[in-house]
Amino acid sequence: MLVPKTYTVPLSFSARKFYLEVLRPELVEIDYEAVMSSKERLRSVFASQTEWPRDDMTLLENKNDLIRHQREFENREAFAYSIFTPDRQEYVGCVYINPTKVQKYDTEVFLWVTDEYIEAEEQLLSTMKTWLSDEWPFQAIGFPGRDIPWHDWELLDRDNI
């Protein structure tokens, strides 16, 4: 369990430029479109190099990922949120609050926006840092590939497994 049972996990979050809600399988089509439209850039979001999303990733594979994220959320193991514009008319990207193997951190957080919203990414990162530090029960939050370069993060990971 990533957070204590006594902590009430937010199901949504509103900020001036973003609206977050739990990432659910019902969002598969808009999520898939967003992921595939920005796939080249997304390959550096979760590691220094990864194949996700593959060029041939299917809608069904994406739905299975969303089912897994929802199950993790329900089990309090990890928390994935879809990001929309404040009026909820446009899908912007996702935020993932995950467990970590790096001992000096409580969690590792990943976020992405579509290529169309790339100019909002720094504002999203700032908003998430504030929300997580003010509202979540974490003392040390890692943002691999953002605040911590991938090379440094990967060394930390190996040192502490």
N, C-alpha and C positions, 0 to 999 in steps of 0.2 A: 504494500500500500504506500503510495507516494505522499499522501497527506493523512493526518490523524482522522480518525472516525468522527471526532468532535468538530472538525472543520466542515463548514457548509460550502461545497464547491459551487461556484457561480455557473449558472446555466447560460447566462448571457452577460454582455458587458457593452455599455454605450460610452463612446467618447465623441469628441467634437467631429472627428473625421472618419470614425470607424464604428461599426456595430459588429460584435462577435456573438455567435451562438454555437452550440455544440455541433460538431461536424457529424452529420447523420447520413446513412445510406440513401435517404430520400433526395439528397443533394447531388447524387452521382453524376447526373448529366452536366450540370453547370460546373461541378468540380472537375470533371474529366476535360471539359472544354478549356477551362482555365489552366489546368496542368499541361495539357498538350500544346496550348498556345505559347507556353513559356518554357518548354521542356529543356532546351539547351542551357539556359541560365539556371534552372532548378537543379541541374546535375551537380552544382557546387554548393548547394544550400545545406545538405545533410552530411557531407564529407568533402574532403579535398577533391575527390573524384568518385563518382558513382554512376551507375548505369540507369538509375531511376530519374525520371521515367524513361523507359525504353521507347524507341521510335514506334514499336509495334504493340505497345501496351493496349489492352482492350478495355472496353467499358466494363466488362465483367470483372476483370482484374482490379480495376479501380473501385468497383462496388465492394469487392471482397476486402480491400484495404479500408474502406469506410466502415464496413461491418466490424472489422478488427478494432479500429479506433473507437467506435461506439462501445464495444465490449470492454476495452481498456478503461474508458471513461466510467462506465457503470461499476467496474471493479475497483476504481480509484487507483489504477496502476499508472495511467498516463492520461493527459487531457488534451484533446484536439478540438480546436475551434475553427469554424469557417469565418471569414472576414467579409463583411459587406460594406457598402457605403452606408452612411447614417440613415438614409431613407429605405434601405434594404432592397434597392432596385438593381444594384450591380454587385456581382461577386468579385472580390478583390484578391483573395488568397486564403492562407491558413496560418495558424499558430499551433505549435505542438509543445506541450510542457511534459517532458519525459524524465524518467529516472536516469541516473547517471552512475557510471562505475568510477568516476573520478572522486576520490575521497574528500577533497576540499570543497566540493559543491553538493548542494542538496538536490539540484535538478539541472537539466540542460534544456534550453529553449531554442527552438528553431522557428523561423517564420519566413514566409515568402509571399510575394505579390505577383500578379501577372505583369507581363512586360508593359501593358497599358498603364499600370499604376506604379511603375518603378520610381517615379518622382516622389511618391508618398512613403516609400520604404523606410527612410530615416525617421520620419514622423511616427510611423507605426512602431519601429524599434523603441523609440523614446517613450511612447505611450505604454508599450508592454512592460518596459522596465519599471515605470512608475506604478502601474497596476499590480504587477507581481510583487514588488517590494512593499507596497502599501496595503494590499488586500490579501495576499497569500501568506502561508506560514513558513516561507523559506528564508533562510539566513544568508545563503550564498547561492546565487543564480549564475550559471554559466551560459554564455551565448557563443557557442563554438562557431568559428568562421566569421564572427563579427567582432566582439571585444577581444577574443583570443584567436590569433591566427591558427589555421588548421594544423600547421606543422607543430606549433606549441601544444595545442590541444591533444593531438595524437600522441605526443610524448608523455603528457600527463596521463593519458588513458593507459598507456603501456606500463607506466611506473606504478600504477595503483591497482592493477587487476589482481 
